[in-house]
Amino acid sequence: MASALPTALCALAVGALLASERSDSRPGIWLAKPAAAACFLWAALAWGALDSPYGRWILGGLALSACGDVLLIPRSSGAFRAGIAAFLLSHVAYAVAFASSPWELPVLALAAGGVALAAWRIQRWLLPHVPGDFRLPVIAYLAVISTMVALAVAVSAAGGPLLVAIGAIAFAASDISVARHRFVAEDFANSAWGLPLYFASQLALASTVVPAPGF
């Protein structure tokens, strides 16, 4: 299977990334993180991301996520802002992909309510730790990712791949580790669970391009 090699290499790169994060090896992080991101792009192409409008939107989201990965490596506020902007746009690209697929309106409404409640609780926990100039971007980010997750659930409910919902939810959950590390407490534990979940979510979403939703 054409996607097996990039998937396996992504797992190896994530392992190397975790080891580098644990030892705070900046050269190791600079090597492993872009390599892992390149692998999920490779996997999406191997799955046929260029063969449908849905696949191309997913590929665009993956490319923006890869840019975000690189931009979050430097320890600077400007790079962090640019990285968050890239990830926000990746969520927008995924949301467009999902919105262009069949989805169930009643499920979308229910999912939107549940996701909004979760986002509200996360906001109440996180905002007291967020500097004032970051608060509006964080609120906007939560709104965009909530929309993306609700659409993903509605697509899966309409007969789309279950991995659409699983990948979107996992991506959203992995963002909590980034926010906690940046604003609450710098701790390797954030990376230990957040990074594997994030890269798994990108591979899951990449895999949904075959077959492209059009059920």
ABEGO torsion letter per residue (X at the ends): XAAAAAAAAAAAAAAAAAAAAAAGBAAAAAAAAAAAAAAAAAAAAAAGAAABAAAAAAAAAAAAAAAAAAAAABBBAAAAAAAAAAAAAAAAAAAAAAAABBBBAAAAAAAAAAAAAAAAAAAAAAAAABBAAAAAAAAAAAAAAAAAAAAAAAAAAAGBBAAAAAAAAAAAAAAAAAAAAAAABBBAAAAAAAAAAAAAAAAAAAAAAOBBBAX
